[in-house]
Amino acid sequence: MSSSSTTRPPRAAFPSLDQVLALPSEYRVVVPHEFSDGNGHMNIARYMQLHSDGGWAYFARFGLSEESAAAGGPTTFDVEHHIVYRREVLAGHDVSVHVRLIDRSDTALHSLQFLVNRTTGEVANSHEALSLSVDLRTRTIAPIPQDLASLLDARLAVDRSLDWDPPLSGAMAVRRRPG
């Protein structure tokens, strides 16, 4: 290895099925046949759809729902994703999305979702995301409203106390302004 190369810190071990199932989930669905691709398994675009649907369902508990956004309320825009595929998902499989909060700032939220294949008893993939709080009237980055921030902080404390490290990509993180 040359002296100019960089090395990535080792990634945390992938959590067990039981560890992921202990995380909250607000979304569960049986994969429809139209989600399959030419390889006979779920198309990669559909993983994003399930994570998007699962994310909306989960974050609604903090006041960040599609309905709230449609009414001009608080919302976030995802600005970065990292997905790790571990197992195939097939049409007819029963899946659920489980979420762990990683970090937040006044305007940003870092989360990690896991897709659990309940049919096979496996964690199918992870989806790491960085989201920014947006004021839909101006479509600009805005602080997370304090009432929602308090709810997120309470959940963040629970997730940070878990006895396993999240398998993060190392490619994204909440950035804080100096001072």
VEXDREN-2710 file (C-alpha; in Angstrom, 1 decimal):
% VEXDREN-2710
k/r/px/py/pz
1/MET/0.0/0.0/0.0
2/SER/1.4/3.4/-0.9
3/SER/1.9/6.1/1.6
4/SER/-0.6/8.3/-0.2
5/SER/-3.5/5.9/0.2
6/THR/-6.1/6.3/2.9
7/THR/-7.7/3.6/4.9
8/ARG/-11.2/3.5/6.1
9/PRO/-11.9/2.8/9.8
10/PRO/-13.3/-0.7/10.3
11/ARG/-17.0/-0.9/9.9
12/ALA/-19.0/-2.1/12.9
13/ALA/-20.3/-5.6/12.8
14/PHE/-23.8/-5.9/11.2
15/PRO/-26.4/-6.3/14.0
16/SER/-28.2/-9.5/14.6
17/LEU/-31.8/-10.1/13.7
18/ASP/-32.8/-9.8/17.3
19/GLN/-31.0/-6.5/17.7
20/VAL/-32.7/-5.1/14.7
21/LEU/-36.2/-6.4/15.7
22/ALA/-35.8/-4.6/19.0
23/LEU/-35.7/-1.3/17.1
24/PRO/-39.0/0.5/16.4
25/SER/-40.9/-0.3/13.2
26/GLU/-44.0/1.5/11.9
27/TYR/-44.0/-0.2/8.5
28/ARG/-44.6/-3.8/7.4
29/VAL/-45.7/-5.1/4.0
30/VAL/-45.8/-8.2/1.9
31/VAL/-43.7/-7.6/-1.2
32/PRO/-46.0/-7.5/-4.3
33/HIS/-45.1/-9.4/-7.4
34/GLU/-44.7/-6.2/-9.5
35/PHE/-41.7/-5.3/-7.3
36/SER/-39.7/-8.1/-8.9
37/ASP/-37.1/-7.6/-11.7
38/GLY/-35.6/-9.8/-14.4
39/ASN/-33.5/-11.5/-11.8
40/GLY/-36.6/-12.8/-10.0
41/HIS/-35.9/-10.8/-6.8
42/MET/-37.0/-7.3/-5.6
43/ASN/-35.7/-4.5/-7.8
44/ILE/-33.2/-2.1/-6.2
45/ALA/-35.5/0.8/-6.8
46/ARG/-38.2/-0.9/-4.6
47/TYR/-35.8/-1.1/-1.7
48/MET/-35.6/2.6/-1.8
49/GLN/-39.4/2.8/-2.0
50/LEU/-39.8/0.5/1.1
51/HIS/-37.2/2.6/3.0
52/SER/-39.0/5.8/1.9
53/ASP/-42.4/4.5/3.0
54/GLY/-40.9/3.1/6.2
55/GLY/-39.2/6.3/6.9
56/TRP/-42.3/8.4/6.5
57/ALA/-44.2/6.0/8.8
58/TYR/-41.5/6.1/11.5
59/PHE/-40.8/9.8/11.4
60/ALA/-44.6/10.6/11.7
61/ARG/-44.2/9.7/15.4
62/PHE/-42.1/12.9/15.7
63/GLY/-44.4/15.1/13.6
64/LEU/-42.6/14.6/10.3
65/SER/-45.4/12.9/8.4
66/GLU/-46.4/13.2/4.7
67/GLU/-49.6/14.7/5.8
68/SER/-47.9/17.4/7.9
69/ALA/-45.5/18.2/5.0
70/ALA/-48.4/18.4/2.5
71/ALA/-50.1/20.9/4.9
72/GLY/-47.0/23.0/4.9
73/GLY/-45.7/21.7/8.2
74/PRO/-42.2/20.6/9.1
75/THR/-40.4/18.1/6.9
76/THR/-37.0/16.9/5.9
77/PHE/-35.3/16.3/2.5
78/ASP/-32.9/13.4/2.2
79/VAL/-29.6/14.6/0.8
80/GLU/-27.4/11.4/1.0
81/HIS/-27.9/7.7/1.1
82/HIS/-25.8/4.6/1.6
83/ILE/-27.3/1.2/1.1
84/VAL/-25.8/-2.2/1.9
85/TYR/-27.6/-5.3/0.4
86/ARG/-27.1/-8.5/2.4
87/ARG/-29.8/-10.9/1.3
88/GLU/-32.3/-11.2/-1.5
89/VAL/-36.0/-10.3/-1.0
90/LEU/-38.6/-12.1/-3.2
91/ALA/-42.1/-11.3/-4.1
92/GLY/-44.5/-12.6/-1.4
93/HIS/-41.9/-12.1/1.4
94/ASP/-43.1/-10.3/4.6
95/VAL/-40.8/-7.4/5.3
96/SER/-40.6/-4.6/7.9
97/VAL/-38.4/-1.4/8.2
98/HIS/-36.7/-0.7/11.6
99/VAL/-35.1/2.6/12.4
100/ARG/-32.2/3.7/14.5
101/LEU/-31.3/7.4/15.0
102/ILE/-27.6/8.2/14.9
103/ASP/-27.2/11.9/15.3
104/ARG/-28.8/15.3/14.7
105/SER/-28.0/19.0/14.7
106/ASP/-30.3/22.0/14.6
107/THR/-30.9/21.3/10.9
108/ALA/-29.8/17.8/10.1
109/LEU/-30.7/14.2/11.0
110/HIS/-28.6/11.1/10.5
111/SER/-30.5/7.8/10.6
112/LEU/-30.0/4.1/9.8
113/GLN/-32.8/1.8/8.6
114/PHE/-32.9/-1.9/8.4
115/LEU/-35.1/-4.0/6.1
116/VAL/-36.0/-7.2/7.9
117/ASN/-37.2/-10.2/5.8
118/ARG/-39.6/-11.8/8.3
119/THR/-40.2/-14.7/5.9
120/THR/-36.6/-15.8/5.9
121/GLY/-35.7/-14.4/9.4
122/GLU/-32.8/-12.3/8.0
123/VAL/-31.8/-8.6/7.9
124/ALA/-31.9/-8.0/4.2
125/ASN/-30.2/-4.6/4.0
126/SER/-29.3/-1.3/5.7
127/HIS/-30.1/2.2/4.5
128/GLU/-28.2/5.0/6.0
129/ALA/-29.5/8.5/5.3
130/LEU/-28.7/12.1/6.0
131/SER/-31.7/14.5/5.9
132/LEU/-32.0/18.2/6.2
133/SER/-34.9/20.1/7.8
134/VAL/-36.6/22.3/5.3
135/ASP/-39.2/25.1/5.4
136/LEU/-41.5/24.3/2.5
137/ARG/-42.7/27.9/2.2
138/THR/-39.2/29.0/1.2
139/ARG/-37.8/25.6/0.3
140/THR/-34.7/26.3/2.2
141/ILE/-32.9/24.6/5.1
142/ALA/-34.4/25.6/8.4
143/PRO/-34.0/24.6/12.1
144/ILE/-35.9/21.6/13.3
145/PRO/-38.9/22.9/15.4
146/GLN/-38.0/22.7/19.1
147/ASP/-41.0/20.5/20.0
148/LEU/-39.9/17.9/17.3
149/ALA/-36.3/18.3/18.3
150/SER/-37.1/17.3/21.9
151/LEU/-38.9/14.2/20.7
152/LEU/-36.0/13.3/18.4
153/ASP/-33.5/13.9/21.2
154/ALA/-35.4/11.6/23.5
155/ARG/-35.3/8.8/20.9
156/LEU/-31.7/9.6/20.1
157/ALA/-30.7/9.0/23.7
158/VAL/-32.4/5.6/23.6
159/ASP/-30.7/4.6/20.4
160/ARG/-27.3/5.8/21.6
161/SER/-27.6/3.7/24.7
162/LEU/-27.9/0.4/22.7
163/ASP/-25.2/-2.1/23.3
164/TRP/-24.2/-2.4/19.7
165/ASP/-22.4/0.0/17.3
166/PRO/-24.3/0.9/14.1
167/PRO/-22.7/-0.3/10.9
168/LEU/-22.2/3.1/9.4
169/SER/-20.6/3.8/6.0
170/GLY/-18.2/6.4/7.3
171/ALA/-19.1/8.5/4.3
172/MET/-21.7/10.7/5.9
173/ALA/-22.2/12.5/9.2
174/VAL/-24.1/15.5/10.7
175/ARG/-21.9/18.5/10.3
176/ARG/-22.0/21.2/12.9
177/ARG/-21.1/24.9/12.3
178/PRO/-18.2/26.1/14.5
179/GLY/-19.1/28.3/17.4
END
